[in-house]
Amino acid sequence: MGLNLAYNAANTGRKVLVFFDVHGVSVPLKTAVDVTHASHAEGIPSAQEALRLILDKGGRIMVCPACLQQAGYSADDLIDGAEMGKIDTLFQFTDGRIITLDF
């Protein structure tokens, strides 16, 4: 549901940055298994669709570099548009904003 929230925020013109770490780095991979929500038929996009829609609306998808490496992947394994995360970029984005961190 976090990706759905991010997609809806991006779709209404809000700035969105989704940061994946630990096991979450498997989501924005080119080879990721697409996951759908039980309500997919009701218009909730699958995980891969949500990522693409977020990027298409100007949102950013970032991945923890150390977590990605620990999982055995590299930046070449990420979907087009996903970025290697930088702590300065994350903090600049969150400065003065309401944020949600979910682990």
MISENU-855426 format. One record per atom (N, C-alpha, C): x, y, z; residue number from 1; atom name. Coordinates in steps of 0.001 Angstrom, whole numbers, plus 524288, in hexadecimal, padded with zeros to 5 digits. Atoms other than C-alpha are relative to their C-alpha. Last residue first. Example, Ala and Ser with C-alpha at 12.3 -4.5 7.8 and 13.67 -1.06 7.14 Angstrom:
REM MISENU-855426
<r <7FCCC; 7FB5A; 7FFC4>; 2; "N">
<r <83566; 7FBDC; 81BE4>; 2; "CA">
<r <7FCFE; 80442; 802DA>; 2; "C">
<r <8037A; 7FB5A; 80000>; 1; "N">
<r <8300C; 7EE6C; 81E78>; 1; "CA">
<r <80384; 804B0; 80000>; 1; "C">
//
This chain:
REM MISENU-855426
<r <7FC12; 80422; 80040>; 103; "N">
<r <82905; 7FE9C; 81ECF>; 103; "CA">
<r <7FD78; 7FAC0; 800AE>; 103; "C">
<r <8024E; 8050E; 7FEC3>; 102; "N">
<r <8201C; 809EA; 81BA9>; 102; "CA">
<r <8041D; 7FBD7; 7FF48>; 102; "C">
<r <7FBEA; 803F5; 80030>; 101; "N">
<r <82451; 81811; 81BBF>; 101; "CA">
<r <7FD94; 7FAE9; 801CF>; 101; "C">
<r <80170; 80500; 7FDC2>; 100; "N">
<r <819CA; 821DE; 81857>; 100; "CA">
<r <80494; 7FC54; 7FF4C>; 100; "C">
<r <7FE10; 804BF; 8027E>; 99; "N">
<r <81D3A; 82FFD; 8162E>; 99; "CA">
<r <7FDD8; 7FB2D; 802BD>; 99; "C">
<r <80267; 80456; 7FD24>; 98; "N">
<r <81778; 83D5A; 818AB>; 98; "CA">
<r <801A3; 7FB0B; 7FD28>; 98; "C">
<r <804A4; 8029F; 80222>; 97; "N">
<r <82102; 846BE; 81296>; 97; "CA">
<r <7FDC4; 7FC27; 803F4>; 97; "C">
<r <8049D; 7FCC3; 7FF85>; 96; "N">
<r <82A94; 850DA; 817FE>; 96; "CA">
<r <7FAF7; 7FD8F; 7FDF4>; 96; "C">
<r <7FF70; 7FB49; 7FCDA>; 95; "N">
<r <836A9; 849AD; 8132C>; 95; "CA">
<r <7FB06; 8034C; 7FFD9>; 95; "C">
<r <80356; 80039; 7FB5D>; 94; "N">
<r <83243; 83C97; 80DB2>; 94; "CA">
<r <8001E; 804FE; 80341>; 94; "C">
<r <80579; 800CE; 8016A>; 93; "N">
<r <83771; 83EAB; 7FFE1>; 93; "CA">
<r <7FC74; 80059; 804CD>; 93; "C">
<r <801C9; 7FB39; 80298>; 92; "N">
<r <84456; 8447D; 80452>; 92; "CA">
<r <7FA35; 7FF93; 7FEAC>; 92; "C">
<r <800CC; 7FBFD; 7FC05>; 91; "N">
<r <845E2; 83923; 80DDF>; 91; "CA">
<r <7FE4A; 80538; 7FDA8>; 91; "C">
<r <80475; 80176; 7FCC6>; 90; "N">
<r <843CB; 82EFA; 80338>; 90; "CA">
<r <7FEDF; 80443; 8040D>; 90; "C">
<r <804B3; 7FF38; 80334>; 89; "N">
<r <84CFB; 835D9; 7F9D0>; 89; "CA">
<r <7FB20; 7FED2; 80327>; 89; "C">
<r <800DB; 7FA57; 80076>; 88; "N">
<r <85786; 836CE; 80448>; 88; "CA">
<r <7FB0D; 80130; 7FCE3>; 88; "C">
<r <80235; 7FE15; 7FB21>; 87; "N">
<r <855EF; 8284E; 80784>; 87; "CA">
<r <7FEF8; 805E0; 7FFB9>; 87; "C">
<r <7FBEB; 7FCD6; 7FD97>; 86; "N">
<r <85810; 8243E; 7F982>; 86; "CA">
<r <7FD8D; 8028F; 804BC>; 86; "C">
<r <80127; 7FC1F; 7FC07>; 85; "N">
<r <84FE7; 8196A; 7F3D0>; 85; "CA">
<r <804D1; 802C5; 801FE>; 85; "C">
<r <7FD42; 80194; 7FB4C>; 84; "N">
<r <85358; 81281; 7E735>; 84; "CA">
<r <7FF3F; 80469; 803F1>; 84; "C">
<r <7FAE6; 7FDC5; 7FED8>; 83; "N">
<r <8490A; 81683; 7DD9F>; 83; "CA">
<r <80275; 7FD66; 804C2>; 83; "C">
<r <7FE98; 800A4; 7FA77>; 82; "N">
<r <83D42; 81044; 7D728>; 82; "CA">
<r <805A2; 801D6; 800C8>; 82; "C">
<r <801E7; 7FBA1; 7FCE8>; 81; "N">
<r <839B1; 8160E; 7C9EE>; 81; "CA">
<r <80134; 7FF98; 805C9>; 81; "C">
<r <7FE9D; 7FAE1; 8021A>; 80; "N">
<r <83AF8; 8099A; 7C21C>; 80; "CA">
<r <7FD80; 80443; 80359>; 80; "C">
<r <80353; 7FE47; 80446>; 79; "N">
<r <838F7; 7FDE0; 7CAE6>; 79; "CA">
<r <801D9; 80557; 7FE20>; 79; "C">
<r <80497; 7FCD9; 7FEAE>; 78; "N">
<r <84487; 7F9F1; 7D340>; 78; "CA">
<r <7FCD6; 80164; 7FB21>; 78; "C">
<r <80485; 8036F; 7FF3F>; 77; "N">
<r <84DBF; 7EEAD; 7D00C>; 77; "CA">
<r <7FAF9; 802FF; 80119>; 77; "C">
<r <801A8; 801FD; 8051F>; 76; "N">
<r <85841; 7F794; 7CA45>; 76; "CA">
<r <7FB23; 7FC91; 80061>; 76; "C">
<r <80358; 7FC0A; 8026A>; 75; "N">
<r <858F0; 7FE9A; 7D76A>; 75; "CA">
<r <7FE02; 7FE30; 7FAAB>; 75; "C">
<r <7FD5B; 7FB0A; 8010C>; 74; "N">
<r <85E70; 7F22A; 7DD4F>; 74; "CA">
<r <7FC1B; 803BE; 7FD7E>; 74; "C">
<r <80191; 7FD2C; 804B3>; 73; "N">
<r <85916; 7E5D7; 7E392>; 73; "CA">
<r <80339; 804F5; 7FF6A>; 73; "C">
<r <7FD8F; 80255; 80499>; 72; "N">
<r <85DC9; 7DB85; 7ED28>; 72; "CA">
<r <7FE9E; 8029F; 7FADA>; 72; "C">
<r <803BB; 803A1; 80250>; 71; "N">
<r <8549B; 7DEAF; 7F867>; 71; "CA">
<r <8021E; 7FD7B; 7FAFF>; 71; "C">
<r <80070; 8046D; 7FC69>; 70; "N">
<r <85FFF; 7E4C4; 7FFC6>; 70; "CA">
<r <7FC49; 7FBD4; 7FDD6>; 70; "C">
<r <7FB3D; 80326; 8008E>; 69; "N">
<r <86282; 7ED78; 7F3EB>; 69; "CA">
<r <7FFB5; 7FB21; 80371>; 69; "C">
<r <80036; 80258; 80536>; 68; "N">
<r <85480; 7F257; 7F3D8>; 68; "CA">
<r <804AA; 7FC6C; 7FF25>; 68; "C">
<r <803EE; 8042C; 7FFC0>; 67; "N">
<r <854D3; 7F498; 80287>; 67; "CA">
<r <7FFA6; 7FD25; 7FACB>; 67; "C">
<r <7FDC5; 80446; 7FCE8>; 66; "N">
<r <86183; 7FC42; 8016B>; 66; "CA">
<r <7FC47; 7FB5E; 80055>; 66; "C">
<r <7FBCE; 802B0; 802C5>; 65; "N">
<r <85C23; 80482; 7F640>; 65; "CA">
<r <80245; 7FB5D; 802FD>; 65; "C">
<r <7FB5A; 7FFF6; 7FCAB>; 64; "N">
<r <84F30; 807B4; 7FD13>; 64; "CA">
<r <80461; 7FCEF; 7FD3F>; 64; "C">
<r <7FEB4; 80503; 7FD93>; 63; "N">
<r <84583; 8094A; 7F1E9>; 63; "CA">
<r <80504; 80098; 80327>; 63; "C">
<r <7FA8F; 80083; 7FE59>; 62; "N">
<r <83EC9; 81574; 7ECEB>; 62; "CA">
<r <800B9; 7FAE6; 802F1>; 62; "C">
<r <7FF62; 8051C; 7FD9A>; 61; "N">
<r <8324F; 81720; 7E502>; 61; "CA">
<r <805C6; 7FF6B; 8013D>; 61; "C">
<r <7FACE; 8026B; 8000D>; 60; "N">
<r <82F10; 8252F; 7E1CA>; 60; "CA">
<r <7FFCD; 7FAD1; 802E5>; 60; "C">
<r <7FE16; 801F1; 7FB00>; 59; "N">
<r <8222E; 82B2F; 7DE10>; 59; "CA">
<r <8054D; 7FD70; 7FF68>; 59; "C">
<r <7FBAD; 7FCD8; 7FE08>; 58; "N">
<r <8206B; 832F5; 7D18C>; 58; "CA">
<r <801F7; 7FE65; 8055A>; 58; "C">
<r <8021D; 7FB2B; 7FDC2>; 57; "N">
<r <812DF; 82DE4; 7CDEB>; 57; "CA">
<r <8044E; 80366; 8026C>; 57; "C">
<r <8026D; 7FCFC; 8043C>; 56; "N">
<r <818A5; 8238A; 7C4D6>; 56; "CA">
<r <7FDD7; 80539; 801E5>; 56; "C">
<r <7FBD3; 7FDB3; 80328>; 55; "N">
<r <8216F; 81EE4; 7CFE9>; 55; "CA">
<r <7FDC5; 80374; 7FBAB>; 55; "C">
<r <7FD5E; 7FC2C; 7FCA5>; 54; "N">
<r <815C9; 81CE3; 7D8EA>; 54; "CA">
<r <8044B; 802C3; 7FCEF>; 54; "C">
<r <80370; 7FB75; 7FFB1>; 53; "N">
<r <80E41; 8162E; 7CDE9>; 53; "CA">
<r <80264; 80458; 80356>; 53; "C">
<r <7FFD4; 7FD4E; 8050E>; 52; "N">
<r <819A2; 80D02; 7CB2F>; 52; "CA">
<r <7FCB0; 804FA; 80022>; 52; "C">
<r <7FAC9; 7FDBF; 800A4>; 51; "N">
<r <81B0C; 8096E; 7D985>; 51; "CA">
<r <8004C; 80329; 7FAF8>; 51; "C">
<r <7FFA4; 7FB7A; 7FC8A>; 50; "N">
<r <80C58; 80798; 7DAE2>; 50; "CA">
<r <80554; 802A7; 7FF7D>; 50; "C">
<r <8030B; 7FBC3; 80267>; 49; "N">
<r <80BEA; 7FEA2; 7CF08>; 49; "CA">
<r <8006C; 804F5; 80340>; 49; "C">
<r <7FCF8; 7FE22; 80471>; 48; "N">
<r <816D8; 7F65F; 7D4CD>; 48; "CA">
<r <7FD2F; 80466; 7FD1A>; 48; "C">
<r <7FB3A; 7FD64; 7FE26>; 47; "N">
<r <80FEF; 7F547; 7E1E7>; 47; "CA">
<r <8031D; 80240; 7FB6E>; 47; "C">
<r <7FC42; 803BA; 7FDDD>; 46; "N">
<r <802B6; 7F251; 7DBB4>; 46; "CA">
<r <804E2; 802FD; 801A8>; 46; "C">
<r <7FBFD; 8022E; 80370>; 45; "N">
<r <7F965; 7FDA6; 7D9E5>; 45; "CA">
<r <8035A; 7FBEF; 802C4>; 45; "C">
<r <7FB0A; 7FF4E; 7FD3D>; 44; "N">
<r <7ED31; 7FF5F; 7E233>; 44; "CA">
<r <8043E; 7FD74; 7FCAE>; 44; "C">
<r <7FCE5; 7FB97; 801C7>; 43; "N">
<r <7E201; 800C7; 7D8A3>; 43; "CA">
<r <804F8; 80111; 802FF>; 43; "C">
<r <802B5; 7FB15; 7FEDA>; 42; "N">
<r <7D77B; 7F858; 7DEBF>; 42; "CA">
<r <80353; 804C4; 7FEAA>; 42; "C">
<r <8043F; 7FF65; 803C7>; 41; "N">
<r <7DC9B; 7EBFF; 7D83E>; 41; "CA">
<r <7FD14; 8051F; 800C6>; 41; "C">
<r <7FDD7; 7FE85; 80518>; 40; "N">
<r <7E91E; 7EDAD; 7DFF0>; 40; "CA">
<r <7FBB4; 800F5; 7FBFA>; 40; "C">
<r <803AE; 7FC60; 80279>; 39; "N">
<r <7E17B; 7ED5B; 7ECC4>; 39; "CA">
<r <801BF; 801AC; 7FA8E>; 39; "C">
<r <80504; 802BC; 8008B>; 38; "N">
<r <7E897; 7E143; 7F1C1>; 38; "CA">
<r <7FC00; 80363; 7FD28>; 38; "C">
<r <8032C; 7FF9F; 7FB48>; 37; "N">
<r <7F52C; 7E8B7; 7EF3A>; 37; "CA">
<r <7FAE6; 7FD1F; 7FF05>; 37; "C">
<r <804E0; 7FD1D; 8005A>; 36; "N">
<r <7FE02; 7E476; 7E43E>; 36; "CA">
<r <7FD3B; 7FFDE; 80541>; 36; "C">
<r <803A6; 80132; 7FBC3>; 35; "N">
<r <80C3B; 7E0B8; 7E4C9>; 35; "CA">
<r <7FB21; 80355; 7FF47>; 35; "C">
<r <803D6; 7FBD9; 7FF34>; 34; "N">
<r <814DB; 7E05E; 7D8C6>; 34; "CA">
<r <7FBFD; 7FE42; 80408>; 34; "C">
<r <80526; 8024E; 800BD>; 33; "N">
<r <82041; 7D711; 7DA64>; 33; "CA">
<r <7FC0B; 8044C; 8012D>; 33; "C">
<r <80392; 80094; 7FB8A>; 32; "N">
<r <82C6C; 7DF49; 7D94C>; 32; "CA">
<r <7FAED; 7FD54; 7FE5C>; 32; "C">
<r <801BF; 80573; 7FFB6>; 31; "N">
<r <835E0; 7DCBC; 7CE03>; 31; "CA">
<r <7FC10; 7FF07; 8045F>; 31; "C">
<r <80218; 80175; 80524>; 30; "N">
<r <837DC; 7EB06; 7CA4D>; 30; "CA">
<r <7FD9D; 7FA89; 80027>; 30; "C">
<r <7FC7A; 802D1; 8037E>; 29; "N">
<r <8399B; 7EDD9; 7D8C3>; 29; "CA">
<r <7FD51; 7FEC9; 7FAD6>; 29; "C">
<r <7FEFD; 7FD24; 804D8>; 28; "N">
<r <831C0; 7F872; 7DFAF>; 28; "CA">
<r <803FC; 7FD60; 7FC5C>; 28; "C">
<r <804B0; 7FE06; 802B3>; 27; "N">
<r <82BB3; 7EF09; 7E9A9>; 27; "CA">
<r <8014E; 802E2; 7FAEE>; 27; "C">
<r <801A6; 803C0; 80409>; 26; "N">
<r <837AC; 7E706; 7EDA4>; 26; "CA">
<r <7FB60; 8020D; 7FCD0>; 26; "C">
<r <7FD13; 7FF0D; 804D7>; 25; "N">
<r <83D93; 7F2C0; 7F4A9>; 25; "CA">
<r <7FE74; 7FC39; 7FBA7>; 25; "C">
<r <80306; 7FCF0; 803BA>; 24; "N">
<r <832A3; 7F16B; 7FE98>; 24; "CA">
<r <802D1; 800FD; 7FAE3>; 24; "C">
<r <80271; 80398; 803B9>; 23; "N">
<r <83A2A; 7E6A6; 80574>; 23; "CA">
<r <7FCD5; 802DA; 7FBDF>; 23; "C">
<r <80005; 80568; 7FE26>; 22; "N">
<r <8434B; 7F095; 80C00>; 22; "CA">
<r <7FD70; 7FC77; 7FBDD>; 22; "C">
<r <7FB5F; 80218; 7FD65>; 21; "N">
<r <84065; 7FE0F; 8064A>; 21; "CA">
<r <7FF08; 7FA55; 80188>; 21; "C">
<r <80017; 80590; 7FEAC>; 20; "N">
<r <8373F; 804AB; 7FCC4>; 20; "CA">
<r <80512; 7FE6C; 802A9>; 20; "C">
<r <7FABE; 801EE; 7FEDE>; 19; "N">
<r <83549; 81369; 7FC79>; 19; "CA">
<r <7FF9C; 7FA5A; 801D7>; 19; "C">
<r <80086; 8050E; 7FD70>; 18; "N">
<r <82908; 818BC; 7F5F3>; 18; "CA">
<r <8057C; 7FDCE; 8008F>; 18; "C">
<r <7FB28; 802F3; 80034>; 17; "N">
<r <829E0; 8273D; 7F2E6>; 17; "CA">
<r <7FF0D; 7FB01; 8030B>; 17; "C">
<r <7FFB0; 8052E; 7FD8F>; 16; "N">
<r <81D7A; 82E98; 7EFA9>; 16; "CA">
<r <80573; 7FDC1; 7FF41>; 16; "C">
<r <7FAC3; 80221; 800C7>; 15; "N">
<r <81AC8; 83CDE; 7EC9E>; 15; "CA">
<r <80071; 7FAF3; 8031E>; 15; "C">
<r <7FC72; 7FF7F; 7FB8F>; 14; "N">
<r <80C33; 83F55; 7EC44>; 14; "CA">
<r <80552; 7FDA5; 7FEA2>; 14; "C">
<r <7FC28; 7FBDA; 80097>; 13; "N">
<r <8052F; 8416B; 7DF69>; 13; "CA">
<r <803BC; 800C1; 80486>; 13; "C">
<r <80286; 7FB00; 7FEC1>; 12; "N">
<r <7F8C9; 839BD; 7E229>; 12; "CA">
<r <803F3; 8047F; 80008>; 12; "C">
<r <8042D; 7FF1A; 803CA>; 11; "N">
<r <7FDDB; 82D9B; 7DB1D>; 11; "CA">
<r <7FD1B; 80523; 800FF>; 11; "C">
<r <7FD92; 7FE2C; 804DC>; 10; "N">
<r <80A58; 82E36; 7E30B>; 10; "CA">
<r <7FBE2; 8017B; 7FC00>; 10; "C">
<r <7FDAB; 7FAE7; 7FEDE>; 9; "N">
<r <80284; 82D3C; 7EFB4>; 9; "CA">
<r <80275; 8024C; 7FB12>; 9; "C">
<r <8043F; 7FC2B; 7FF99>; 8; "N">
<r <7FA1A; 8225A; 7EA3B>; 8; "CA">
<r <80213; 80572; 80125>; 8; "C">
<r <8022A; 7FF17; 8053A>; 7; "N">
<r <8062A; 81AD1; 7E5ED>; 7; "CA">
<r <7FBBB; 80428; 8002A>; 7; "C">
<r <7FC2E; 7FCDB; 802D8>; 6; "N">
<r <80CA0; 81C85; 7F337>; 6; "CA">
<r <7FE0D; 80141; 7FA82>; 6; "C">
<r <8001D; 7FAC9; 7FDB5>; 5; "N">
<r <80068; 817AC; 7FA1A>; 5; "CA">
<r <803B7; 8039F; 7FD14>; 5; "C">
<r <804EF; 7FDB4; 801B5>; 4; "N">
<r <7FF93; 80C17; 7F0CB>; 4; "CA">
<r <7FF79; 8058C; 8021D>; 4; "C">
<r <7FF49; 7FE50; 8056A>; 3; "N">
<r <80DF6; 8094F; 7F30F>; 3; "CA">
<r <7FB04; 8027C; 7FDE1>; 3; "C">
<r <7FC92; 7FB6E; 8000B>; 2; "N">
<r <80B9D; 80917; 801B8>; 2; "CA">
<r <800E4; 80216; 7FA81>; 2; "C">
<r <8032C; 7FB54; 80000>; 1; "N">
<r <80000; 80000; 80000>; 1; "CA">
<r <8035A; 804F0; 80000>; 1; "C">
//
